[in-house]
Every structure is written in structure tokens, then in C-alpha cells.
Amino acid sequence: MMKLGGVSVVLALAVAIGGCEVAFFGGDPIVVANTSGVRSSGAAANACGEPDDAHAARSGEGGCAERCRIDVEAGTSDCEMVTMDAPRAGVATLDLSAADGVAITLQVCDPSEIVLHLSDSATGDADGGDDGTSSHDASLLLEATTLTVRASEGSGVEASTVRGYVAETGCTERTIVLADQLAYLVEQDAGVCGRGMLRIAPPTDTEGTPDSLWYLALGGTVDRARSGSGLRAATFCFW
């Protein structure tokens, strides 16, 4: 067990889903076929499970501090903790200043190019890092059917990838739990946590002002340098 933000997290990777490849911490892809195990490398990151508070919030009635939804096709949102088209069109800003984390359920149909991109930097790019506006520039990116989780540039943590995360055609629903320094994929029962991951109110930032804002591009990248489509809706459970 480890303590992360006051929450006990099990350092274990248990996956039981067929038809996709998972590569954690930059290692060779693992073909997942109803197997389980632990895979990690280096001291900077660890395989980890879902925090108890996150599971209780998203699975229990009334457990979320706010449960809301963005309809990407309609361009509408009923979220108080999410600001649409900020800092630019097609990007939603998530304010986690009053939250420990958020579970995001994604509906993706017929994905193409950059389906979505989440970064804790307002200028996050597709390759990791940003335009020098923040030393905290961790990200999560879905390109076609491959999900990539990256720690902040210069952190020394290699990228983690899931190939076949969503179907090439038709619609797929997936849930990702995100907290300070943690990303957990619900359907794969697999997560990564550690130094350099997405941050909520980090203590220092050598390039900008620390905050609790994350930026979700609803197609394409946060910096709008690349485009894409396929995200139909995103439902949020802040806890």
C-alpha cells in the first residue's frame, strides 16, 4: 500500500480484458487476455489501483460532489466546475480547486486522429510538454484507438499506452479516474501514479503560477495544433 493525498492506494496492476495491448511505463506492449500481474519500472512511477474515495463517489448514489455532462455534438454543458470554450474554442477547463479528483466517462464513436486531449497546462501539446507556460504539463491523449498517459516533461517518467482502448468503428464507453498524481482506467483495472503526473494545486511551478485547472480538448489537442473527432460526450463525477 502507499499513501497518495491521504488516500491508500494498492500498488498492483490487475487487468482482465481481452483484445487490447497495454504498455506501462514505456515497456514493451503486453497482450491482455484475461491475465493479471504487476508491471512497473523505475522509482518515479508505480502501478496503482483506484482510490477508495473515487470508487465510492462514482459508484454510490449521491457520492459525487458534482455529477454533470458535456454533450460535445450539441456544444452544451450542465457543469458548474467546467467552463466551456476556455481558454479557447473546443477546450473545456476543469476547476478542481474544490475536489480531490474526477472520474470521466467518455463516449467515443468512430474515432479519428486526436479524439481528445487532457492536460494540466493551457498550452499542452500532443507530444507531451507545452509552450513553456507551466512546468506541470502532464497529459492524457486518445489518438484514434490508442490512449497515451504522459507525465510532465522532464520528470523522467516514460509514457504509458493502451492500444485498442476504444473500438475503431461504432461507439465505446470508457471511464478514467484522475486524481493528483494518479490516472486509473476503470475497465482495464489498471493505473499509474507518481511524480510528474497530473497535479491539483502543486506546491511550485518554475514556469508559471500553480493552480488546479485542467484543460480538456473535445477533439484535437489543447494547443489546437492538431485536430480530430469521435468524442460524443463526457460525463464527470467530481469528488
N, C-alpha and C positions, 0 to 999 in steps of 0.2 A: 504494500500500500504506500501511497505518497500523499502528501497534503498539497493541494493547489487552491489557493484563495480560500483556505479554511474548509475545503471540501475534500473528503477522502476519495482518492482515485485509484482503482485497481490497475496495476501495471501489467496488463495482459492483453493479448490480441487474440480474439476468438472469432473466426469467420466461418460462416456456414451458408454459402450461397454459391450457386453454380453459374457458369457462363461468363465470368469476368476474370481479369488478371489484376492483381494488386501488387504494387511495388512500394514498400515503405522505406523512407529514409534513403532514397536513391539506389536501393538494391535492385537486383535482378527481379523481373516480374514473377510473381507466384500465381500459378493457375489455381484458382479457388474452386474446389469441388468437394463440398461437404467435409472439410477438414478444419482443424483448429491448431493454433500454435502461437508462439511468441517470436517476433522478429523485430530487432532493433539494432542500431549500431551507433557508437559514439556516446558521449556523455551529454550532448546538447539537447537530445530529444529522446522520448520514450514512447512506446506503445501504451495506450491507456484506454480505459473504459469510460462510460458515461457517468458524470457526477450524479449522485443520488437526487440532489435537488432538481436537476434538469429533468430527470426521468419522472419524478413526482409531479412536476409542473405540467409537462406536456401530456401526461397520461391520465391525470386526475381532473375531474370536473372542477372548474374554477381555480385551477392551480396556477394559471398564468397571470402575471401582473397585468399584462395586456395580450389579448389574442386578436389579431387583425389580419387583413389580407390586401394584397395588391393584385388587381386584375390588370395584367400587362396589356392585353389586347384593347381593353377599354380605356386604359390610362387612368384608372381610378384607385383610390386607397381609402380605407376607413381607419388608418393607423394614426395615433397621436404621437407615437415615438418614431415615426418615419416621415421624412419630408420628401415629397416627390420633386423631381427635376431640380435637384440641388446636389452638388454645385453647378450642374449643367443638365441640359435636357437628356432624358433617358437614364439618369442616375438617381437613385434614391439614397438619402442619408439616414442611417440608423443611429439614434441617440441612445447610447447605453449608460448614460451617466447615472440613471436610477435603477440599473439592472445588473445582475451578476452574469447574464448571458442571454442567448436567444436560440430557440430551435426554429429552423426554417424548413418548411415543407414546400418543395418545388414541384411544379407540374411542367414537364418538358415534352414537347411534341415535335417530331421531325427536326432534330437539332441540326444546325448548320453553322460552321465557323465558330466564333466565340459566342456561346449561348448566354453565359453570364460571367460576371467577374466581381468579386468582393475583395475590398482592400481596406486597411485602416489608414491609408493615405489618399488624399483627394486627387492625387495625380498618379495613382498606381498604374503600372503598365503590364502588358501581357507576359513579359519575360521575367517578372519579378523586379522589385525595386520601384522607383518613381522618378520624378523630375527634380529630386533634391529638396523637396519641401518637408520631408519628415524622415527621421531615422527609423520610424516604425512604419514599414511598408510591406508587411506580410500580406498574403493573398490566397484566395481560393478561386480557381478558374475552371470552367467547363468548356472545353473546346471539342466540338462535335460530341463524341461519346466518352471522351477521356476527362476525368476530373484530376486536377493537379493542386496540391496544397503546398504553398511555399512559405517559409519563414522569412523574416526581414533580411534584406540584402546585407551581406557582411556578417551574418550571425553564425555562419559555419554549419548550419543545418541544411542537409540536402533535401530536395523536393521529394514529396510522396505522391504517387499517382495511382489511379484506379482506372484501368481500361475497361470499356464496356459498362461504365457506370449507369448509362441510360441506353435505351434501345435506339438503333439507327432510324427506325421508322415507327410511326404510331406514338402513343403517349406513355410516359413513365412518370411515376411519382416517387420522390426520394426525400428523406428528411436528414438534415445535418444539424447537429448540436454544436454551438460555438460558445466558448467562454474565454476568459482571459488565459491565453497561452494554451488553448485546447481546441481541437477540432475532432468531432466524433461522428462517424457515419452510421446511422441507425440500422439500416437494412444489412450492412456488412458486419455490424457489431465490431467495428474496428476504429481506432482513433490514434491520434498523435498529439503529444503535448510536450512543452518545454520551451526553453529560451528562444526568443525570436518569433514566436507565433503571434497571432492577432492579439492586440492588447486593449484593455479597458483602463483608462486613466493611468498610463505608465508613469513612473516617477520622473524620468528625464527624457529629453529629446534634444540631441545636439544640433538638429537642423531646423526644428520648428517648435511649436508650442504643444505639449502633450494634451490629449483630450480623450473623449470616449466616443468619438464618432467613427462609424464605419460606412463605407460607400459601396453600394450595390448597383452595378451596371446591369440594366434589364435587357441585355443584348449588346454585344460588343464589350470593349474594355472601359474602365473608369476614366482613362485619359482620352477616350473616344478615338484613339488612333486606329483601332480595328473594330470591325462590325461583325454582326452575327444575329441569329434568330433562333427561336424554338422555345423560349421561356414564355409560358402562357399565364402562370400565376405563381405567387409566392405567399404562403401563409406563415405568420410569425407568432411565436409564443415567447414573450419576454418573461423572465423570472427574476 
